[in-house]
């Protein structure tokens, strides 16, 4: 099936997250001269008054402009006021020379007022400096021979977002560029690890990263004794990973309390030092809708949020230009094409809002128990059911919920979370897989940490409350919830 460009455009807008749509609008505002921000307008009464005034102006505009000589006539200044009002309303557009035939012509800004479209683009946050650029700046501040500087520049290009140099040095030696001596790599890496901030940058593994941070902390004034922490990181990292604290106590001179205190102190160090130099901008979540409880009617209602998505409109000035027959056809064709593109974008955004609201209203109706009781009461809700109820394609539902978030009285959740399959309990009630995970998480939270439950015991606990699932499913859900094994959860 062939899709019209307008339909493809609409589907793309529907699938975008709020942040992606915001960026798309910024691009369109920059590229399309006929598109502009819609300023907050007057209320209904003002609109009606403006429409009546416009009608009167149109009627008056058909008569000749005459300045009366009779000063006693109360209407003798009307024509001057009409000229003044027209000038104030249209600014530079009210001029015989306003529209030129040059195809590169763009209308000038009037009255020196702030242009909302320009301000919106000017207030956009600048792109943040990348991690390699920041490390290069630090590296160039030190005084070192040129051959070491070249080697350091080369190594920085392989440092990942966590701040690690995970590529094997021997492999790097085999592919160095002509201006880098392979024998300089180790010395350059040692110097890079020593001068980089924060400490730990350039480490090749977690053990080396923590040791670099411990050494840096030990050099500070009034630094605490970190010998136990250094010992644990240097010799017992694998035992710490698997929570084998008694084994560490048995092979070292440390007691269990000393080991637990040292591990507690190690948590103050950053295992991903590179991330501290980069703001996690994609982590920002702007809810697309807010779900609120109406006490009077005992129901939940949804309202869409604008978030950072501005209201748009087509420039009135360009509309008039496109209708002006005195302008050459090439210029009017250019304006018409941009106006059509702007109109498609405005309609696609509005359609996105309507579809999203319809889908959310179905979710509210189907998942009432979730809003009343919490995640453990979440019901299975296949997208096909929603699509059939709304009379749209299931792919449209999938695009509508993609990367969308809703704010509820119980917190902010991804909209896709409410769409999942599920199972039946022994009592015959339908329960979604997300609700099963919530039950599993609750059981692990309430367990005795001195005797944590194994996966087999978790299966039995779930079976007692009517949820019969396999052990491998429990293990899979536990990993998805980032819950460690029973051995790793055990407290000593």
C-alpha positions as CSV (number, residue, x, y, z in Angstrom):
1,X,0.0,0.0,0.0
2,X,1.3,3.4,-0.9
3,X,1.1,6.1,1.8
4,X,0.6,9.7,1.0
5,X,3.4,12.0,2.3
6,X,0.9,13.7,4.5
7,X,0.0,10.4,6.2
8,X,3.6,9.5,6.7
9,X,4.2,12.9,8.2
10,X,1.3,12.4,10.6
11,X,2.5,8.9,11.7
12,X,6.0,10.3,12.4
13,X,4.6,13.0,14.6
14,X,2.4,10.6,16.4
15,X,5.3,8.3,17.3
16,X,7.6,11.0,18.5
17,X,8.3,11.6,22.2
18,X,7.7,15.1,23.6
19,X,11.4,15.9,23.5
20,X,11.8,14.7,19.9
21,X,8.7,16.7,18.9
22,X,10.1,19.7,20.6
23,X,13.3,19.4,18.5
24,X,11.3,18.9,15.3
25,X,9.3,22.0,16.0
26,X,12.5,24.0,16.6
27,X,13.9,22.8,13.2
28,X,10.6,23.7,11.4
29,X,10.6,27.2,13.1
30,X,14.1,27.7,11.9
31,X,13.6,26.4,8.3
32,X,10.0,27.5,7.5
33,X,9.5,31.2,7.4
34,X,5.7,30.9,7.3
35,X,5.5,29.1,10.7
36,X,5.5,31.1,13.9
37,X,4.6,30.7,17.5
38,X,1.0,31.4,18.5
39,X,0.8,34.1,21.1
40,X,-1.8,33.7,23.9
41,X,-5.0,35.2,22.5
42,X,-7.9,37.2,23.9
43,X,-11.0,35.6,25.6
44,X,-14.2,34.9,23.8
45,X,-15.7,38.3,24.6
46,X,-12.6,40.0,23.1
47,X,-12.7,37.8,20.1
48,X,-16.4,38.7,19.4
49,X,-15.6,42.4,19.8
50,X,-12.7,42.2,17.5
51,X,-14.8,40.4,14.9
52,X,-17.4,43.1,15.0
53,X,-14.8,45.8,14.8
54,X,-13.2,44.0,11.8
55,X,-16.6,43.9,10.1
56,X,-17.1,47.6,10.6
57,X,-13.6,48.3,9.4
58,X,-14.3,46.3,6.2
59,X,-17.5,48.2,5.6
60,X,-15.7,51.5,6.1
61,X,-12.8,50.4,4.0
62,X,-15.1,50.4,0.9
63,X,-15.9,54.1,1.0
64,X,-13.6,56.9,0.0
65,X,-11.2,58.4,2.6
66,X,-12.4,61.9,3.2
67,X,-11.1,64.4,5.8
68,X,-14.0,66.6,7.0
69,X,-13.5,70.3,7.3
70,X,-16.2,70.7,9.8
71,X,-14.5,70.6,13.2
72,X,-17.9,70.5,15.0
73,X,-18.6,67.2,13.3
74,X,-17.8,64.5,16.0
75,X,-16.7,62.1,13.2
76,X,-14.3,64.5,11.5
77,X,-11.2,62.6,13.0
78,X,-12.5,59.1,12.2
79,X,-10.4,58.8,9.0
80,X,-7.2,59.8,10.7
81,X,-7.9,57.2,13.4
82,X,-8.6,54.6,10.7
83,X,-5.2,55.3,9.1
84,X,-3.5,55.1,12.5
85,X,-5.2,51.8,13.4
86,X,-4.3,50.3,10.1
87,X,-0.7,51.4,10.6
88,X,-0.5,50.0,14.1
89,X,-2.1,46.7,13.1
90,X,-0.1,45.9,10.0
91,X,3.1,47.9,10.6
92,X,5.5,47.7,7.7
93,X,3.0,45.5,5.8
94,X,0.9,48.7,5.2
95,X,3.1,50.1,2.5
96,X,3.0,50.2,-1.3
97,X,6.6,49.0,-1.3
98,X,6.2,46.2,1.3
99,X,6.0,43.3,-1.2
100,X,8.8,43.3,-3.6
101,X,9.2,41.0,-6.5
102,X,12.7,39.7,-5.4
103,X,12.2,36.0,-4.7
104,X,14.7,36.2,-1.8
105,X,12.6,38.9,-0.1
106,X,11.6,38.4,3.6
107,X,9.3,40.8,5.4
108,X,11.2,42.9,8.0
109,X,10.3,42.9,11.7
110,X,8.3,45.9,12.9
111,X,8.2,48.2,15.8
112,X,11.4,46.8,17.4
113,X,9.2,44.3,19.4
114,X,10.6,40.9,20.4
115,X,10.0,38.2,17.9
116,X,8.6,35.2,19.8
117,X,9.9,32.8,17.2
118,X,13.4,34.2,17.4
119,X,13.3,34.2,21.2
120,X,12.2,30.6,21.3
121,X,15.2,29.5,19.2
122,X,17.6,31.9,21.1
123,X,16.6,30.4,24.4
124,X,17.3,26.8,23.4
125,X,20.0,25.4,25.5
126,X,23.4,25.1,23.8
127,X,24.9,21.7,23.0
128,X,27.0,20.4,25.9
129,X,30.7,19.9,25.4
130,X,31.4,16.2,24.8
131,X,33.5,14.1,27.2
132,X,36.5,13.7,24.8
133,X,36.5,17.5,24.3
134,X,36.6,18.1,28.1
135,X,39.4,15.6,28.5
136,X,41.4,17.1,25.7
137,X,41.1,20.5,27.4
138,X,42.4,19.0,30.7
139,X,45.1,17.2,28.8
140,X,46.4,20.3,27.0
141,X,46.7,22.2,30.3
142,X,49.6,20.1,31.5
143,X,53.3,20.6,30.5
144,X,54.6,17.5,28.7
145,X,56.7,16.6,25.7
146,X,55.0,16.8,22.3
147,X,55.3,13.1,21.6
148,X,53.5,12.3,24.9
149,X,50.8,14.9,24.1
150,X,50.1,13.2,20.7
151,X,49.9,9.8,22.4
152,X,47.4,11.2,25.0
153,X,45.3,12.7,22.3
154,X,45.1,9.3,20.6
155,X,44.1,7.5,23.9
156,X,41.4,10.0,24.7
157,X,39.6,9.1,21.5
158,X,39.0,5.6,22.9
159,X,37.7,6.5,26.4
160,X,34.0,5.7,26.6
161,X,31.1,7.5,28.3
162,X,31.8,5.8,31.6
163,X,35.4,7.2,31.6
164,X,37.0,3.8,30.9
165,X,39.7,2.9,28.4
166,X,38.3,-0.6,27.7
167,X,40.2,-1.2,24.4
168,X,43.3,-3.4,25.0
169,X,46.5,-1.4,25.0
170,X,48.2,-4.0,22.8
171,X,45.5,-3.6,20.2
172,X,45.9,0.2,20.3
173,X,49.7,-0.2,19.8
174,X,49.0,-2.1,16.6
175,X,46.9,0.6,15.0
176,X,48.5,3.9,16.1
177,X,48.7,6.7,13.5
178,X,52.0,7.7,12.0
179,X,52.5,10.7,14.4
180,X,52.2,8.5,17.6
181,X,55.0,6.3,19.0
182,X,53.5,3.0,20.3
183,X,56.1,3.0,23.2
184,X,54.6,6.2,24.5
185,X,51.1,4.8,25.1
186,X,51.7,3.4,28.6
187,X,53.5,6.5,29.9
188,X,50.8,8.7,28.4
189,X,48.0,6.6,30.0
190,X,49.7,6.8,33.4
191,X,49.9,10.6,33.1
192,X,46.4,10.9,31.8
193,X,45.1,8.8,34.8
194,X,47.0,11.0,37.2
195,X,45.8,14.5,36.0
196,X,42.3,13.8,34.8
197,X,39.4,15.0,36.9
198,X,37.4,13.4,38.3
199,X,39.8,10.7,39.5
200,X,39.3,7.3,37.8
201,X,39.2,8.6,34.3
202,X,41.3,6.3,32.0
203,X,40.9,3.2,34.1
204,X,40.8,-0.1,32.2
205,X,38.5,-1.9,34.7
206,X,36.4,-1.3,37.8
207,X,39.3,-2.4,40.1
208,X,41.7,0.1,38.6
209,X,39.1,2.8,38.7
210,X,38.4,2.4,42.4
211,X,42.1,2.2,43.2
212,X,42.8,5.5,41.3
213,X,40.0,7.2,43.3
214,X,41.3,5.7,46.6
215,X,44.9,7.0,45.8
216,X,43.5,10.4,44.9
217,X,41.5,10.6,48.2
218,X,44.5,9.5,50.2
219,X,46.6,12.4,49.0
220,X,44.1,15.0,50.3
221,X,44.6,16.7,53.6
222,X,42.9,15.0,56.6
223,X,42.3,11.9,54.5
224,X,41.0,8.9,56.4
225,X,42.8,5.6,56.5
226,X,41.8,3.7,53.4
227,X,44.1,0.7,53.8
228,X,41.2,-1.7,54.3
229,X,39.3,-0.4,51.3
230,X,42.5,-0.6,49.2
231,X,43.0,-4.2,50.3
232,X,39.5,-5.3,49.5
233,X,39.6,-3.7,46.0
234,X,43.1,-5.0,45.3
235,X,42.6,-8.6,46.3
236,X,38.9,-9.4,47.0
237,X,36.8,-7.8,44.3
238,X,35.4,-11.1,43.1
239,X,34.4,-12.2,46.6
240,X,32.7,-8.8,47.1
241,X,30.8,-9.2,43.9
242,X,29.4,-12.6,45.1
243,X,28.9,-11.4,48.7
244,X,31.4,-13.9,50.1
245,X,32.2,-11.9,53.2
246,X,32.9,-14.8,55.5
247,X,35.5,-16.1,52.9
248,X,37.2,-12.7,53.0
249,X,37.2,-12.6,56.8
250,X,38.7,-16.1,56.8
251,X,41.6,-15.3,54.4
252,X,42.3,-11.8,55.8
253,X,42.8,-10.3,59.3
254,X,39.6,-8.3,59.0
255,X,36.4,-9.0,61.0
256,X,33.0,-9.1,59.4
257,X,32.1,-5.7,60.8
258,X,35.3,-4.2,59.4
259,X,34.6,-5.6,56.0
260,X,31.1,-4.3,56.0
261,X,32.2,-0.9,57.0
262,X,34.9,-0.9,54.3
263,X,32.4,-1.9,51.7
264,X,30.1,0.9,52.9
265,X,32.9,3.4,52.5
266,X,33.6,2.1,49.0
267,X,30.1,3.1,47.9
268,X,31.1,6.7,48.1
269,X,33.4,6.3,45.1
270,X,32.0,6.6,41.6
271,X,32.2,3.5,39.4
272,X,31.4,5.6,36.3
273,X,33.5,8.8,36.7
274,X,33.0,9.9,33.1
275,X,29.2,10.3,33.5
276,X,29.8,13.1,36.1
277,X,31.2,15.3,33.2
278,X,28.1,14.9,31.1
279,X,24.6,15.9,32.1
280,X,22.1,13.1,31.6
281,X,19.8,15.3,29.4
282,X,17.8,12.3,28.0
283,X,16.7,11.5,31.5
284,X,14.3,14.4,31.6
285,X,10.7,13.2,31.6
286,X,7.9,15.5,30.7
287,X,4.5,13.8,31.2
288,X,2.3,14.0,28.1
289,X,-0.9,13.8,30.2
290,X,-2.0,14.2,33.8
291,X,-4.5,11.8,35.4
292,X,-6.5,13.3,38.3
293,X,-9.2,11.9,40.6
294,X,-12.6,13.7,40.6
295,X,-14.1,13.2,44.1
296,X,-17.5,14.6,43.0
297,X,-18.0,12.0,40.3
298,X,-15.7,9.2,41.7
299,X,-13.8,8.9,38.5
300,X,-10.4,9.6,37.0
301,X,-10.0,12.2,34.2
302,X,-7.1,13.0,31.8
303,X,-5.9,16.2,30.5
304,X,-3.0,16.6,28.0
305,X,-0.1,18.8,28.9
306,X,1.6,21.1,26.5
307,X,4.9,20.6,28.2
308,X,7.6,22.2,26.2
309,X,5.6,22.0,22.9
310,X,4.6,25.5,21.8
311,X,1.4,26.4,20.0
312,X,2.0,27.2,16.3
313,X,0.2,29.2,13.6
314,X,0.8,30.3,10.1
315,X,2.0,33.8,9.7
316,X,-0.8,36.2,8.7
317,X,1.7,38.3,6.8
318,X,2.7,35.3,4.6
319,X,-1.0,34.4,4.1
320,X,-1.5,37.8,2.6
321,X,1.6,37.6,0.5
322,X,0.5,34.3,-0.9
323,X,-2.8,35.9,-2.1
324,X,-1.2,39.0,-3.5
325,X,-1.3,38.7,-7.3
326,X,1.2,41.5,-7.7
327,X,4.0,39.2,-6.4
328,X,5.7,37.0,-9.0
329,X,4.5,33.4,-9.2
330,X,7.8,31.9,-8.2
331,X,7.7,33.7,-4.8
332,X,4.1,32.8,-4.2
333,X,4.8,29.2,-5.1
334,X,7.6,29.2,-2.5
335,X,5.4,30.8,0.1
336,X,2.5,28.4,-0.7
337,X,4.7,25.3,-0.4
338,X,6.0,26.4,3.0
339,X,2.5,27.2,4.2
340,X,1.3,23.8,3.2
341,X,4.2,22.2,5.1
342,X,3.4,24.3,8.2
343,X,-0.3,23.4,8.0
344,X,0.5,19.7,7.8
345,X,2.7,20.0,10.9
346,X,0.0,21.9,12.9
347,X,-2.7,19.4,11.9
348,X,-0.4,16.4,12.7
349,X,0.3,17.8,16.2
350,X,-3.4,18.3,16.8
351,X,-4.2,14.8,15.6
352,X,-1.4,13.4,17.8
353,X,-3.1,15.1,20.8
354,X,-6.5,13.8,19.9
355,X,-5.4,10.2,19.4
356,X,-3.3,10.2,22.5
357,X,-6.2,11.5,24.6
358,X,-8.5,8.8,23.3
359,X,-6.0,6.1,24.0
360,X,-5.4,7.4,27.6
361,X,-9.2,7.5,28.3
362,X,-9.5,3.8,27.4
363,X,-6.5,3.0,29.6
364,X,-8.2,4.9,32.5
365,X,-11.3,2.8,32.1
366,X,-9.6,-0.5,31.7
367,X,-7.0,0.1,34.5
368,X,-9.2,1.7,37.2
369,X,-7.9,-0.9,39.8
370,X,-4.4,0.2,39.2
371,X,-5.2,3.8,40.0
372,X,-7.1,2.8,43.1
373,X,-4.8,0.0,44.4
374,X,-1.4,0.3,42.7
375,X,0.8,-1.7,40.3
376,X,-0.2,-5.1,41.8
377,X,-3.7,-4.6,40.5
378,X,-2.7,-4.0,36.9
379,X,-4.8,-6.0,34.4
380,X,-3.7,-7.4,31.0
381,X,-4.5,-5.0,28.2
382,X,-3.6,-6.0,24.7
383,X,-3.3,-3.2,22.2
384,X,-5.7,-5.0,19.8
385,X,-8.5,-4.5,22.3
386,X,-7.9,-0.7,22.5
387,X,-7.6,-0.5,18.7
388,X,-10.9,-2.3,18.2
389,X,-12.6,-0.1,20.8
390,X,-11.4,3.1,19.1
391,X,-11.8,1.8,15.5
392,X,-8.1,2.4,14.6
393,X,-5.3,0.2,13.6
394,X,-3.2,-1.5,16.3
395,X,-0.1,0.1,14.8
396,X,-1.6,3.5,15.5
397,X,-2.1,2.6,19.1
398,X,1.5,1.3,19.3
399,X,2.8,4.6,17.8
400,X,0.6,6.7,20.2
401,X,2.0,5.1,23.3
402,X,5.6,5.0,22.1
403,X,7.8,7.0,24.5
404,X,4.8,8.7,26.2
405,X,4.5,9.2,29.9
406,X,1.5,10.0,32.1
407,X,1.5,11.6,35.6
408,X,-0.9,9.8,38.0
409,X,-1.7,10.2,41.7
410,X,0.7,7.2,42.1
411,X,3.6,8.7,40.2
412,X,4.8,9.1,36.6
413,X,4.7,5.9,34.4
414,X,5.4,5.1,30.8
415,X,2.1,4.7,29.0
416,X,3.3,1.5,27.4
417,X,3.4,-0.1,30.9
418,X,-0.4,-0.3,30.9
419,X,-0.3,-2.6,27.8
420,X,0.8,-6.1,28.4
421,X,-0.3,-9.7,28.4
422,X,-0.8,-11.6,31.6
423,X,-2.0,-14.7,33.4
424,X,-5.0,-15.9,35.4
425,X,-4.8,-16.5,39.2
426,X,-6.3,-19.6,40.8
427,X,-9.4,-17.5,41.5
428,X,-9.8,-16.7,37.8
429,X,-8.8,-13.1,38.1
430,X,-6.7,-11.6,35.2
431,X,-3.3,-10.3,36.3
432,X,-0.8,-8.6,34.0
433,X,2.9,-9.6,34.0
434,X,3.7,-6.2,35.4
435,X,1.5,-6.9,38.4
436,X,3.2,-10.3,38.8
437,X,6.5,-8.5,38.9
438,X,5.2,-6.1,41.5
439,X,4.1,-9.0,43.7
440,X,7.5,-10.6,43.3
441,X,9.3,-7.4,44.3
442,X,7.0,-7.1,47.3
443,X,7.8,-10.6,48.5
444,X,11.6,-10.0,48.2
445,X,11.3,-6.7,50.0
446,X,9.5,-8.4,53.0
447,X,11.9,-11.4,53.2
448,X,14.3,-12.1,56.1
449,X,17.6,-10.6,54.8
450,X,19.6,-13.0,57.0
451,X,17.8,-15.9,55.1
452,X,16.9,-14.6,51.7
453,X,14.5,-16.7,49.5
454,X,15.9,-18.7,46.7
455,X,14.1,-18.7,43.3
456,X,12.4,-22.0,44.1
457,X,11.1,-20.6,47.4
458,X,9.9,-17.5,45.5
459,X,7.9,-19.8,43.2
460,X,6.3,-21.4,46.2
461,X,5.5,-18.0,47.8
462,X,3.8,-16.8,44.6
463,X,1.9,-20.1,44.3
464,X,0.4,-19.5,47.8
465,X,-1.2,-16.3,46.6
466,X,-2.6,-17.9,43.5
467,X,0.2,-17.1,40.9
468,X,1.6,-20.2,39.3
469,X,4.7,-19.4,37.2
470,X,7.9,-21.3,36.4
471,X,11.2,-20.9,38.2
472,X,12.9,-19.6,35.1
473,X,10.2,-16.9,34.8
474,X,10.9,-15.8,38.4
475,X,14.6,-15.6,37.6
476,X,13.9,-13.6,34.4
477,X,11.7,-11.1,36.3
478,X,14.2,-10.8,39.1
479,X,16.9,-9.8,36.6
480,X,14.5,-7.4,34.9
481,X,13.9,-5.8,38.3
482,X,17.7,-5.6,38.9
483,X,17.3,-7.8,42.0
484,X,20.4,-9.9,42.8
485,X,20.5,-13.6,43.7
486,X,19.7,-14.9,47.2
487,X,23.4,-15.3,47.9
488,X,24.1,-11.6,47.0
489,X,21.1,-10.4,49.0
490,X,22.2,-12.2,52.2
491,X,23.2,-9.9,55.0
492,X,25.8,-11.0,57.6
